[in-house]
Amino acid sequence: MPATTRLLDDNIVSQVKEVFADLKDPVKVIFFGNEGQCQYCDDTRQLLEEVTAISDKLSLDVYDLSANADMAEQYHVDKAPGIVIAADNGGEIADYGVRYAGIPSGHEFSSLITDLVRVSQRDSGLSDATREFLATLTEPVNMMVFVTPTCPYCPRAVILAHQMAIESPMVEAEMVEAMEFPKLSDQYGVSGVPHTTINYGKGTVVGAVPEAHMLQELKNALGR
């Protein structure tokens, strides 16, 4: 591959390498493309290849949404490009419910890097109050955070939702690139980003809100 086709230049690689000094345990990145039906799949796959090549604690598995439908179902991935960031415990994959639908480009690149470090550290970094509430969950929680690559506030919302997924096996959280999935954006009335939908419309949070605010909205959506 000619050097000019790289997505990450030397400066970005150097910065990411510094952040990856905080990686602790192995992480498995799982990518789902959709051959011939996905505008951003090739770029997303290349981005993940370049990022995972920066550290030997990161590895990448590549699947096709149609050809590997069983794997897609196992990881609850129904959109391409789709990304799962999971813990790799000696070859045993622990799914933390951290998902991306769409390319994590622009400001969302920082979400990707942050998630890789958090999953590697096996720690959500959430407050005690949030951890205590999430430990009481008995029903599945789905969070979708609609974003655009040019939104500087979106990573805060994405990272917070992913922290909740890392903390609780009952939570799945997915970044959704709003312009790549316009029908889904319309379905949930997304007019501004970040826009977080809890349990398919039971709760809605617009904007990058503090952790305590999101916790309250989660409680409201669950009738708690």
C-alpha positions in Angstrom: 0.0 0.0 0.0 1.6 3.3 -1.0 2.3 5.6 2.0 0.1 8.3 0.5 -3.0 6.2 1.0 -2.7 6.0 4.8 -5.5 7.5 6.7 -3.4 8.3 9.8 -0.3 10.4 9.3 2.9 10.0 11.4 1.8 12.8 13.7 -1.5 11.2 14.6 0.1 7.8 15.0 2.6 9.3 17.4 -0.1 10.9 19.4 -2.2 7.7 19.5 0.9 5.7 20.5 1.3 8.0 23.6 -2.3 7.4 24.6 -1.9 3.6 24.1 0.9 3.6 26.7 -2.1 3.3 29.1 -3.3 0.0 27.4 -3.2 -2.8 30.0 -4.9 -6.0 28.8 -5.6 -7.2 25.2 -8.5 -5.9 23.2 -10.3 -7.5 20.3 -11.8 -5.2 17.7 -14.4 -6.9 15.6 -15.4 -5.3 12.2 -18.4 -6.1 10.1 -18.6 -4.9 6.5 -21.2 -5.5 3.8 -19.6 -6.3 0.5 -20.7 -4.0 -2.3 -23.5 -2.3 -0.2 -21.6 -0.1 2.2 -20.1 3.3 1.3 -17.7 3.6 4.2 -16.8 0.0 4.9 -13.4 0.0 3.2 -12.3 3.2 4.9 -13.6 2.0 8.3 -11.7 -1.3 7.9 -8.5 0.5 6.9 -8.8 2.9 9.8 -9.2 -0.1 12.2 -6.2 -1.9 10.6 -4.0 1.2 11.0 -5.1 1.8 14.6 -4.8 -1.8 15.8 -1.3 -2.0 14.2 -0.1 0.7 16.6 -0.1 -1.7 19.6 0.4 -5.4 20.0 -2.3 -5.4 22.7 -4.9 -4.8 19.9 -6.1 -7.2 17.3 -8.7 -7.1 14.6 -11.2 -9.7 13.3 -13.0 -8.9 10.0 -16.4 -10.3 9.1 -19.1 -9.7 6.5 -22.6 -8.8 7.7 -24.2 -11.2 5.2 -21.7 -13.9 4.8 -21.1 -14.1 8.5 -24.7 -13.6 9.6 -24.2 -15.9 12.6 -21.4 -13.8 14.0 -23.3 -10.6 13.4 -26.3 -12.0 15.3 -24.0 -13.2 18.1 -22.7 -9.6 18.5 -26.1 -7.9 17.8 -24.7 -6.1 14.8 -27.2 -5.2 12.1 -25.5 -2.3 10.4 -22.4 -1.9 8.4 -19.8 -0.6 8.9 -20.2 -2.1 12.4 -17.6 -2.3 15.1 -17.5 -4.1 18.4 -14.8 -3.4 20.9 -14.4 -6.4 23.2 -12.0 -7.7 25.8 -9.6 -10.5 24.7 -9.0 -12.7 27.8 -6.5 -15.2 26.5 -8.5 -15.9 23.4 -11.8 -15.8 25.2 -13.7 -12.8 24.0 -15.7 -10.8 26.5 -18.3 -8.6 24.9 -18.8 -5.4 26.8 -21.6 -4.1 24.6 -19.5 -1.3 23.0 -20.7 -0.8 19.5 -20.2 1.6 16.5 -22.4 1.9 13.5 -20.6 4.0 10.9 -17.1 5.2 10.6 -15.6 6.7 13.7 -14.0 9.6 11.9 -13.6 13.3 12.7 -14.2 14.0 16.4 -15.4 10.4 16.9 -11.9 9.1 16.3 -11.2 10.3 19.9 -14.2 8.1 21.1 -12.6 5.1 19.4 -9.2 5.6 21.0 -10.7 6.3 24.5 -12.9 3.2 24.3 -9.9 1.0 23.3 -8.0 2.2 26.4 -11.1 1.8 28.7 -11.8 -1.7 27.6 -8.1 -2.6 27.9 -8.2 -1.3 31.5 -11.4 -3.3 32.1 -12.8 -0.3 34.0 -15.6 2.0 33.1 -14.3 5.0 35.1 -17.8 5.9 36.2 -18.8 7.3 39.6 -19.8 5.1 42.5 -23.4 6.3 42.3 -23.7 5.2 38.6 -21.9 1.9 39.2 -24.3 1.1 42.1 -27.4 1.8 40.0 -26.1 -0.2 37.0 -25.4 -3.1 39.3 -29.2 -3.3 40.1 -30.2 -3.6 36.5 -32.3 -6.8 35.8 -33.5 -5.9 32.2 -31.5 -5.1 29.1 -30.8 -1.5 28.3 -30.1 -0.3 24.8 -28.5 3.1 24.2 -28.0 4.6 20.7 -26.0 7.8 20.5 -26.5 9.6 17.2 -23.6 11.7 16.1 -21.9 13.4 13.2 -18.1 13.5 12.6 -18.0 17.3 12.8 -19.8 17.5 16.2 -17.2 18.4 18.9 -19.6 17.6 21.8 -20.6 14.1 20.5 -17.6 12.1 21.8 -18.6 13.0 25.4 -22.0 11.5 24.9 -20.7 8.4 23.1 -18.0 7.7 25.7 -20.5 8.1 28.6 -22.8 5.6 27.0 -19.9 3.2 26.3 -18.7 3.6 29.9 -22.2 2.4 31.0 -21.9 -0.6 28.7 -18.5 -1.5 30.0 -19.8 -1.3 33.5 -22.9 -3.4 33.1 -23.5 -6.6 31.2 -27.1 -5.5 30.8 -26.2 -2.4 28.8 -25.4 -2.2 25.1 -24.4 1.2 23.7 -24.0 2.1 20.0 -22.6 5.2 18.4 -24.7 5.7 15.2 -23.3 8.1 12.5 -26.6 9.9 11.8 -25.9 10.8 8.2 -24.9 7.2 7.3 -28.1 5.9 8.7 -30.7 8.6 7.8 -33.8 6.3 8.1 -32.8 5.4 11.7 -32.2 9.1 12.5 -35.6 10.0 11.1 -37.2 7.1 13.1 -36.0 8.6 16.3 -36.5 12.2 15.4 -32.9 13.2 15.4 -32.6 16.9 14.5 -29.5 17.8 16.5 -26.5 15.8 17.8 -25.5 14.2 20.1 -28.9 12.6 20.5 -29.1 9.6 22.8 -32.1 7.2 22.6 -32.6 4.9 25.5 -34.5 1.6 25.0 -35.8 2.5 21.5 -37.5 5.8 22.4 -38.4 5.2 26.1 -36.0 8.0 26.9 -34.3 10.7 24.9 -31.4 12.9 25.8 -30.3 15.7 23.5 -26.8 17.2 24.0 -23.7 16.1 25.9 -25.0 16.0 29.5 -23.1 15.2 32.7 -23.0 11.7 34.0 -25.5 12.4 36.8 -28.0 13.8 34.3 -27.7 10.7 32.0 -28.1 8.4 35.1 -31.4 10.2 36.0 -32.7 9.9 32.4 -31.9 6.2 32.4 -33.8 5.8 35.7 -36.8 7.7 34.2 -36.7 5.6 31.0 -36.8 2.4 33.2 -39.5 3.7 35.4 -37.2 3.8 38.4 
